[in-house]
Amino acid sequence: MFENQPKGLFALALANTGERFGYYTMLAVFALFLRANYGLDAGWAGEIYSDFLMLVYFLPIVGGWMADRFGFGRMVTIGIMIMFAGYVLLSIPLGGDTFALIVMLLALVLIGFGTGLFKGNLQVMVGDLYNDPQYANKRDAGFSLFYMAINIGALFAPTAAVRIMEWAQQNLGTSVNDSYHFAFAVACASLILSIAIYYAFRGTFRHVEGGKGKADKAQAASNEPELSKEETTQRVVALCLVFAVVIFFWMAFHQNGLSLTYFADEFTAKSATGVDTMPFDVFNLVLIIFVVYGGFSLFQSKTSKGKGISAGVIVVALAILAYKYSQATGEVAISAPIFQQFNPFYVVALTPFSMALFAGLASKGKEPTPPRKIAYGMLVAASAFILMMLASQGLLTPNEQKVAGEAGTFVSPYWLISTYLILTFGELLLSPMGISFVSKVAPPKLKGLMMGGWFVSTAIGNKLVGVGGYLWGDIDLTIVWGVFIAVCVIAALFMFAMMKRLEKVC
């Protein structure tokens, strides 16, 4: 699946991996930090959390508008610098008073604006790599690989956040609240790595950075098909319809950092013993990824040497897993943020299967169009919350659970692990395919703006994530999950109703 891809893809993907590692390290503990450090209730913490996510995903439309005028590469560089300043502020332990709260909010604004300049424009550059005819049929696969790289960074983030906090508490005598800032400081280091990768391999993608000169714009226009006013309107309308639908996917999906994290913190078993500790060690998950990729390489390698190396990787990974399995004794504490490692793990592990499935369907002329994949993704997301509804049968409300304390009812962590698996299936159908759809369908002169529009829809969905925080209290959990089931199903039905119009521009 890595064959015949433009070299610039891997450079841009690695630069994004570093930035996303820092971002998700911060995000893994952010909601819990707000409640612990400032004494906020679930609703207010959810409001700040969702507002920050909205900012991160709304500002790419500003970044896209600026990049259409001044160049994508320039905005990416400026964005990293602004993000770095925000993470520096966030990593300073100032306590929990009003001044500390104001500084924290300022840091969030800087991170949001910097991400707005960086995130969408980097993805436009990835899309422009596929304007070259020799790469045109690799666009969807390329974005799947790019999306996988994002999740490699996210995979290690929860473990990094938990371990750095534990290290600060045990070795530096730092309080629990101050130790959160060490997790935020990780993002500063990851951004330095990200910008280093960007400039080290800039030569592989410099031709898609864009610029503000007339010559640059004329050259870019000459490489793109000319569209009539009617065609431009059709494409923009189709994209706006997709944007309207994905709002509700992100509203549901990003509960992983809010209500699902609350559920992990308040209703899930606090420890695991024996074999049940295996999934909570990120290095076990990495070994499984090696087995998956080694298996694909074994069957796809064209030389005996390649097959031998692949078989060796599989044998070594399985041997280490077997050894760790035999040593899986004792009890391991389970912290709520660690559950956020499962979504990126599933993305990385399942991407080869997803690409192989759609490649097989494409060879038979049966591959669903991107809009149809998005609609299916909404239904899959709904089924994940059906599973959470089953997990919550007979449980107390969150407020009742808080009063009950250790006498409350706690469920197996495998409910959440399974929920993240299903949500990831939905994500793989919707997110990389949606980004690819935007990069393909957006009118040439509006690429930055339309990619920004994708992120605005994500921003609105992230703002609505806060609904989960406000529902978290005296409402039965089955009703909480039922709300997200309903919005996903309604959005999917709307998508199917608009399918002919959407598929017309594909």
Sequence and secondary structure as in RCSB ss.txt:
>XXXX:A:sequence
MFENQPKGLFALALANTGERFGYYTMLAVFALFLRANYGLDAGWAGEIYSDFLMLVYFLPIVGGWMADRFGFGRM
VTIGIMIMFAGYVLLSIPLGGDTFALIVMLLALVLIGFGTGLFKGNLQVMVGDLYNDPQYANKRDAGFSLFYMAI
NIGALFAPTAAVRIMEWAQQNLGTSVNDSYHFAFAVACASLILSIAIYYAFRGTFRHVEGGKGKADKAQAASNEP
ELSKEETTQRVVALCLVFAVVIFFWMAFHQNGLSLTYFADEFTAKSATGVDTMPFDVFNLVLIIFVVYGGFSLFQ
SKTSKGKGISAGVIVVALAILAYKYSQATGEVAISAPIFQQFNPFYVVALTPFSMALFAGLASKGKEPTPPRKIA
YGMLVAASAFILMMLASQGLLTPNEQKVAGEAGTFVSPYWLISTYLILTFGELLLSPMGISFVSKVAPPKLKGLM
MGGWFVSTAIGNKLVGVGGYLWGDIDLTIVWGVFIAVCVIAALFMFAMMKRLEKVC
>XXXX:A:secstr
  TT  HHHHHHHHHHHHHHHHHHHHHHHHHHHHHHHH   HHHHHHHHHHHHHHHHHTHHHHHHHHHHH HHHH
HHHHHHHHHHHHHHHTS   SSHHHHHHHHHHHHHHHHHHHHHHHHHHHHHHHGGGSGGGGGGHHHHHHHHHHHH
HHHHHHHHHHHHHHHHHHHHHS   HHHHHHHHHHHHHHHHHHHHHHHHHTGGGTGGGS  SSHHHHHHHHHTS 
   HHHHHHHHHHHHHHHHHHHHHHHHHGGGGTHHHHHHHHTB SEEEGGGGGGG HHHHHHHHHHHHHHHHHHH
 SSHHHHHHHHHHHHHHHHHHHHHHHT  SEEE  GGGGGGHHHHHHHHHHHHHHHHHHHHHHTT    HHHHHH
HHHHHHHHHHHHHHHHTTT   HHHHHHHGGGS  B THHHHHHHHHHHHHHHHHHHHHHHHHHHHS GGGHHHH
HHHHHHHHHHHHHHHHHHHHHTTTS HHHHHHHHHHHHHHHHHHHHHTHHHHHHT 
